[in-house]
Amino acid sequence: MASIVPKKGKTGLRWQASVRRKGHPNVHRTFRRKADAERWARKVEAKVERGEFVAETVARQTLLSELVAMYTNRAPQVDAAGDLIVDRYGEPVLGGNPDFGDHPERDRAKTIAKLDWWVEALGAPTLDRLLDGRLIRDALVKLRAGAGPSGRKVSPATANRYRAAIRSALSYAVDHRMIPTNPAKGMKAGREVARVRRLDNGERKRLLEACKQASDGRLYPMVVLALASGGRQGELMKLRWSDVDFERARVQFLDTKNREHRGIGISPGVLAVLRERLVRVVGDDHLFAEPGRVKSDESAKTPLPRFPRAAWEWALREAEIEDFRFHDCRHDFASRLAESGATLAELAEALGHRTLAMVKRYSHLTEGHVADVTRRASEALL
């Protein structure tokens, strides 16, 4: 319920508007004119009715660091009486956001690191100071210029991942009525040009030949499988011998970036390379297990094999190939698949993308196939 009462002060008569609703904090504001006070009270009451009301005092009193602690489950919890909740050892019980715990541990760690950077970069602002978006935009500009943890300039894609982290935290604040809107929503840190670096036939031949000569015997079969399957580096390092079906000529990626299984058909020649070049390591079922690297504790979980970075970089130098990353093996696979007549939907399925937007970069390579299909359709017309 709203009330408008006159207040006498040194500067003359003022009108104080107050809105009190059960379940919401009381809010007050003083105006010079009674009409302005009534208008403000009606707006606040309407927002309360629609469930859109956020008390301004909450945004003014909540620090960004406090929001980050709540969002990442690092905030001390209190009971209904406001007393600190402790465990049996007397330590504070941390929490704040049960949904955050559903994310994979690696993703949680990356998000926490990015949000901690935001807290450090912005200082200790209260949430109301972020609402116009200027502090966030300025920080993103500085991040692009080299103000990030690495001290180097970052790509638009990396800056957008930092922006996505704070956007998620601020969405949590909106959901919990700390702020009325999300200032990071719709904000872009820059546009990343879709990269499609592939190998020409000569480069591919030189690279594979260099990988054969590399000091790490795993590199050649790893690169062959990457070029044949489009598997991401992380997906390849997680592969186990049980994920390779030699009889059906398939490789099953079970722990993918999109948390979905993906099966890829593999040629007998590639499977032969895996059989002949890879060595099974006792106690480690990973396809690309590192010989000589054993668990220090038999009860411990088998660690993931490490990517042979030094051998890979040596092979690139030996083959005289520039501006080529291991992830570009995936682009090479997709480009050859598109040229063979695969549709965008088939490309998306083979690469493990949920939408066609991510494979649009290969659309020009499918034009010949589409032209043949439409040509046959037009011939059938007459």
C-alpha positions in Angstrom: 0.0 0.0 0.0 1.3 3.5 -0.9 1.2 6.6 1.3 2.1 10.2 0.5 2.9 12.4 3.4 4.2 16.0 3.5 7.6 16.7 5.1 8.8 20.1 6.1 12.5 20.8 5.8 15.0 23.7 5.5 14.4 24.0 1.8 10.6 24.0 2.1 7.8 21.5 1.8 8.5 18.0 0.3 6.3 15.0 -0.3 7.5 11.5 0.8 6.1 8.5 -1.0 6.2 5.2 0.7 5.3 1.7 -0.7 4.8 -1.2 1.7 3.9 -4.6 0.5 4.2 -7.9 2.3 7.1 -10.0 1.1 8.9 -6.9 -0.2 11.2 -4.4 1.5 9.7 -1.0 2.2 10.8 1.7 -0.2 10.6 5.5 0.1 11.4 8.5 -2.0 10.9 12.2 -1.5 9.7 14.6 -4.2 9.2 18.4 -4.6 5.7 17.9 -6.0 2.9 15.7 -4.7 2.0 14.7 -8.3 5.5 13.3 -8.9 5.3 11.3 -5.6 2.0 9.8 -6.6 3.2 8.9 -10.1 6.3 7.2 -8.7 4.2 5.2 -6.1 1.9 4.0 -8.8 4.8 2.8 -10.9 6.4 0.9 -8.0 3.0 -0.7 -7.1 2.5 -1.8 -10.7 6.0 -3.4 -10.8 5.2 -5.2 -7.6 2.0 -6.6 -9.0 3.8 -7.8 -12.1 6.6 -9.4 -10.1 9.2 -7.0 -11.6 10.0 -4.9 -8.6 13.5 -4.7 -7.3 14.4 -2.6 -4.3 17.0 0.0 -5.3 18.6 -0.4 -1.8 19.5 -4.1 -2.6 21.4 -3.0 -5.7 23.1 -0.2 -3.8 24.1 -2.5 -0.9 25.3 -5.6 -2.8 28.9 -5.7 -4.0 29.9 -7.4 -7.2 32.2 -9.6 -5.1 29.3 -10.7 -3.0 27.2 -11.6 -6.0 30.1 -13.6 -7.5 30.5 -15.5 -4.2 26.8 -16.3 -4.1 26.7 -17.3 -7.8 29.8 -19.6 -7.5 28.6 -21.2 -4.2 31.3 -19.5 -2.1 29.0 -17.4 0.1 28.6 -18.3 3.8 25.0 -19.5 4.4 22.8 -18.2 7.2 19.6 -19.6 8.7 16.2 -17.9 9.0 17.3 -16.1 12.1 20.3 -14.7 10.3 22.9 -16.9 12.1 25.8 -18.4 10.3 25.4 -22.1 9.4 28.4 -24.2 10.2 29.4 -27.8 9.7 30.4 -30.2 12.4 33.9 -28.9 12.4 32.7 -25.3 13.0 33.5 -24.2 9.4 31.0 -22.0 7.5 28.8 -23.8 5.1 29.2 -22.3 1.6 26.5 -22.1 -1.0 24.1 -19.7 -2.8 23.5 -21.3 -6.2 22.6 -25.0 -6.4 22.5 -24.9 -10.2 26.2 -23.9 -10.4 27.1 -27.3 -8.9 25.5 -29.1 -11.8 28.2 -27.8 -14.2 31.3 -29.9 -14.9 34.1 -29.3 -12.5 36.4 -27.9 -15.3 33.7 -25.5 -16.5 33.1 -24.3 -12.9 36.8 -23.6 -12.4 37.0 -21.6 -15.7 33.9 -19.6 -14.7 35.3 -18.8 -11.3 38.6 -17.7 -12.7 36.8 -15.3 -15.2 34.5 -13.9 -12.5 37.4 -13.3 -10.1 39.1 -11.3 -12.9 36.0 -9.2 -13.2 36.0 -8.5 -9.4 39.7 -7.5 -9.6 39.3 -5.5 -12.8 36.2 -3.5 -11.6 37.3 -3.0 -8.0 34.5 -3.2 -5.6 31.4 -1.7 -7.3 27.9 -2.1 -6.0 25.5 -3.7 -8.5 23.7 -0.4 -9.2 26.9 1.0 -10.7 26.9 -1.7 -13.3 23.4 -1.1 -14.6 24.3 1.3 -17.4 26.9 -1.1 -18.7 29.7 1.4 -19.1 32.0 -0.2 -16.5 31.5 -3.6 -18.2 32.2 -2.2 -21.7 35.3 -0.3 -20.6 36.7 -3.5 -18.9 36.1 -5.5 -22.1 38.0 -3.0 -24.1 40.9 -3.2 -21.7 40.7 -7.0 -21.7 41.1 -7.0 -25.5 44.1 -4.7 -25.2 45.9 -7.0 -22.8 44.5 -6.4 -19.3 43.6 -10.0 -18.8 45.4 -12.6 -16.7 47.9 -13.4 -19.5 48.9 -9.8 -20.0 48.5 -10.3 -23.8 45.8 -9.1 -26.2 42.9 -11.5 -26.5 40.6 -12.4 -29.4 37.0 -11.3 -29.6 35.9 -14.9 -28.9 37.9 -15.0 -25.6 36.6 -11.6 -24.5 33.0 -12.8 -25.3 33.6 -15.8 -22.9 34.5 -13.3 -20.2 31.4 -11.3 -21.0 29.3 -14.5 -20.9 30.6 -15.3 -17.4 29.5 -12.0 -15.9 26.3 -12.1 -17.9 25.4 -15.4 -16.2 26.2 -14.0 -12.8 24.1 -10.9 -13.4 21.2 -13.1 -14.7 21.3 -14.8 -11.3 21.1 -11.3 -9.7 18.0 -10.5 -11.9 16.4 -13.8 -10.9 16.9 -13.1 -7.2 15.6 -9.5 -7.5 18.9 -7.8 -6.8 18.9 -5.8 -10.0 16.0 -5.0 -12.4 17.8 -5.8 -15.7 21.0 -7.5 -16.9 23.4 -4.8 -18.3 25.6 -7.5 -20.0 22.7 -9.0 -21.9 23.1 -8.4 -25.7 26.5 -6.8 -25.2 29.3 -8.0 -27.5 33.0 -7.8 -27.0 33.7 -8.0 -30.7 33.1 -10.2 -33.7 35.2 -13.3 -34.3 35.8 -14.0 -37.9 35.1 -17.7 -38.5 38.4 -19.5 -39.1 38.6 -22.2 -41.7 42.3 -23.0 -42.0 42.7 -26.3 -43.9 45.7 -28.1 -45.5 46.3 -28.4 -49.2 47.4 -31.8 -50.5 51.1 -30.9 -50.3 50.8 -29.6 -46.7 48.9 -32.6 -45.6 51.4 -35.0 -47.0 54.4 -33.1 -45.5 52.7 -32.9 -42.1 51.9 -36.6 -41.9 55.4 -37.5 -43.0 56.9 -35.2 -40.3 54.5 -36.7 -37.6 55.9 -40.2 -38.5 59.4 -39.0 -37.6 58.4 -37.2 -34.4 59.9 -38.3 -31.1 56.5 -39.1 -29.6 55.1 -42.2 -31.4 51.6 -41.2 -30.5 51.6 -38.1 -32.7 51.2 -39.7 -36.1 48.2 -41.9 -35.3 46.7 -39.0 -33.3 46.9 -36.6 -36.3 45.6 -39.2 -38.7 42.6 -39.8 -36.5 42.0 -36.1 -36.0 42.0 -35.6 -39.8 39.8 -38.6 -40.3 37.2 -37.9 -37.6 37.1 -34.2 -36.8 37.6 -35.0 -33.1 38.6 -32.2 -30.8 41.9 -32.4 -29.0 40.2 -33.1 -25.7 37.9 -35.7 -27.2 40.9 -37.6 -28.6 42.8 -37.5 -25.3 39.8 -39.0 -23.5 39.3 -41.9 -26.0 39.8 -45.4 -24.7 40.4 -48.6 -26.6 36.9 -49.7 -25.8 35.6 -46.6 -27.8 37.1 -47.9 -31.0 35.0 -50.6 -32.7 37.4 -52.3 -35.1 34.7 -54.7 -36.4 32.2 -52.0 -37.3 34.9 -49.5 -38.2 33.6 -46.8 -35.9 35.0 -44.5 -33.2 32.6 -43.4 -30.4 33.2 -40.0 -28.7 31.5 -40.4 -25.4 32.6 -37.3 -23.4 32.2 -34.4 -25.9 32.1 -30.7 -25.5 28.3 -30.7 -25.9 27.9 -33.6 -23.5 26.4 -35.8 -26.3 27.7 -39.1 -27.8 29.0 -38.9 -31.3 29.8 -41.9 -33.5 32.2 -41.5 -36.6 32.8 -44.1 -39.3 36.5 -44.7 -39.8 38.3 -46.2 -42.8 40.2 -49.6 -42.4 43.4 -47.8 -43.3 43.1 -45.4 -40.4 42.2 -48.3 -38.0 45.3 -50.1 -39.2 47.4 -47.1 -38.3 45.9 -47.2 -34.8 46.6 -50.9 -34.4 50.1 -50.8 -35.7 51.4 -47.5 -34.2 49.8 -47.4 -30.7 51.0 -49.3 -27.7 48.6 -50.5 -25.0 49.9 -49.4 -21.7 49.3 -51.6 -18.7 47.0 -49.9 -16.2 45.8 -47.2 -18.6 43.1 -48.0 -21.2 43.4 -44.6 -22.9 44.0 -44.9 -26.6 46.8 -42.3 -26.5 48.2 -43.3 -23.1 51.7 -42.2 -22.4 54.2 -45.1 -22.0 56.1 -44.9 -18.8 53.5 -42.6 -17.1 51.9 -44.6 -14.3 49.6 -43.8 -11.4 51.4 -43.0 -8.2 48.5 -44.4 -6.2 46.8 -47.6 -7.4 43.5 -46.4 -6.0 43.7 -43.0 -7.8 41.8 -42.2 -11.0 43.8 -42.7 -14.2 44.9 -39.3 -15.3 44.2 -38.1 -18.9 47.2 -38.4 -21.2 49.0 -35.2 -22.0 48.9 -33.8 -25.5 52.4 -34.2 -27.2 52.8 -30.4 -27.6 56.5 -30.4 -28.2 56.3 -33.1 -30.8 53.4 -31.4 -32.6 55.3 -28.0 -32.8 58.4 -29.8 -34.0 56.4 -31.5 -36.8 54.9 -28.2 -38.0 58.4 -26.7 -38.2 59.8 -29.7 -40.0 56.9 -29.7 -42.5 57.2 -25.9 -43.0 53.6 -25.3 -42.2 52.5 -21.9 -40.8 49.4 -20.7 -39.1 48.0 -24.2 -38.4 46.7 -25.3 -35.0 45.8 -28.8 -34.0 42.1 -27.8 -33.9 42.5 -26.9 -37.6 42.6 -30.6 -38.3 38.9 -30.5 -37.5 38.3 -27.8 -40.1 40.3 -29.8 -42.6 38.0 -32.8 -41.9 34.9 -30.7 -42.2 36.0 -29.1 -45.5 36.7 -32.4 -47.1 33.4 -33.7 -45.9 31.6 -30.8 -47.4 33.4 -31.2 -50.7 32.4 -34.9 -50.8 28.7 -33.8 -50.9 27.7 -33.8 -47.2 24.8 -31.5 -46.4 25.0 -28.9 -43.6 22.9 -31.1 -41.4 25.2 -34.0 -41.9 28.2 -31.7 -41.2 26.6 -30.6 -38.0 26.0 -34.2 -36.9 29.5 -35.3 -37.8 31.1 -32.4 -35.9 28.8 -32.6 -32.9 27.2 -29.2 -33.4 23.7 -28.7 -32.1 22.7 -26.0 -34.6 23.5 -25.4 -38.3 24.9 -21.9 -37.5 28.3 -23.3 -36.6 28.7 -25.1 -39.9 27.6 -22.1 -42.1 31.4 -21.4 -42.6 31.5 -24.5 -44.9 28.4 -23.7 -46.9 30.4 -22.5 -49.9 32.0 -25.9 -50.2 28.6 -27.6 -50.5 27.4 -25.4 -53.4 28.4 -28.0 -56.0 26.4 -30.7 -54.3 23.4 -28.5 -53.9 23.6 -27.4 -57.5 23.6 -31.1 -58.6 20.5 -31.8 -56.5 18.6 -28.8 -57.8 19.6 -29.5 -61.4 18.2 -33.0 -61.2 15.0 -31.6 -59.6 14.6 -29.1 -62.5 15.3 -31.8 -65.1 12.5 -33.9 -63.6 10.1 -30.9 -63.9 9.9 -31.1 -67.7 
